[in-house]
Amino acid sequence: MQISQNEIIKRLMLAETSFFTLSEKTLLQKKLDSFNDIAVMSNKELSSIIDRDLTRSVWDGKKVLKKAQTANFLMQKLGIRWSFFGDADYPAMLTEMKDPPYVIFYRGSLDCLKAECVSMVGTRRATVTARKAAFDFAREAAEDGQTVVSGLAFGIDIASHCGALKGKSAKTAAVLPGGIDTIVPSSHTKHAVQIIENGGVVLSEYTPGTPAQPFRFVQRNRIIAALSPATVVVQAPAGSGAMITADFALDYNRDVFFHGACFNRESRALDEVNARKLSAMAGSGKAGERKARSKLLNSPERYVAEGAPVVNSYAEYRQLKNGNFCGNDIKRGGQMDLFAD
């Protein structure tokens, strides 16, 4: 569907504004005729439309307009496309989230997400054994026609993408923590090109021009978890980003598997280093103690103790999936009880 430049800028402004919910963005998209309407509006005027007090929110319409115009320029220059919530090509799995993105920006083909997907996550500081395990698992998954979803980061992520690119389908999806005009890390740009050339997709919920920042990595992880019916944690220390992704997966009623590489001697050694760091954090005061305790509890060992399955290959994973494993034994109301006493 062709839309006007006015409509494009208006939607980009809404995508740029993080304090609006999906329903509020959709309402404003329908209610306002022009991007100029948004640019000149005050917090009070916006509040009256969405029926929510925004007086404490920082709003600078002219600044948001400038960012939207920059994003539009980058989209045209780089051939970046978008898919809005409710569009026919919007990834169906994302609609099951509690907080689905208003829009997905992408390069490549979203069609790869219509195949069965498996999300693969893990530490950036992966061992040689874990990287090989991720590569082999992803290659076998792609041989079986699956699309491998990950985050293009160092370690397990890039090993998973590379493995998938060697499989029969060669399709993999990379979810970025910033605008897709800039590949993070930049050294993986060539891999992003290969992903697109082989029918995969590079995507993000952030407007082009948005820099990758720490909190956006966590937000990105929720999309990785949502895009697949199952997430496989290949290697991850307690409290890591990969474990946050596993937590998101359970919250979205997805299955979580752990690879045996999480528990070998090399991984145990890295876990001990991580535990010492968390112990030092715990000694930095009450806030540090609470944060360290929370991270220590969110560990592969805790998940497995609660009933999460451990697999050593894609074949084992597939056997469990075909056996209708649903992981309900490790979920309580859709969420693992990671913080029980």
ABEGO torsion letter per residue (X at the ends): XBBBAAAAAAAAAAAABAABBAAAAAAAAAABABAAAAAABBAAAAAAAAGBBAAABBBBAAAAAAAAAAAAAAAAAAGBBBBBBGBAABBAAAAABABBBABBBBBEBAAAAABBBBBBBEBABBBAAAAAAAAAAAAAAAAAGBBBBBAGBBEAAAAAAAAAAABAAGBBBBBBABBAABBOBAAAAAAAAAAAAAGBBBBBABBBGBBBBAAAAAAAAAAAAAABABBBBABBBBGBAAAAAAAAAAAAGBBBBBBAAAABAAAAAAAAAAAAAAAAAAAAEAAAAAAAAAAAABBAAAAAAAGBBBBABAAAAAAAAAAGBAGAAABBGGBBBAABX
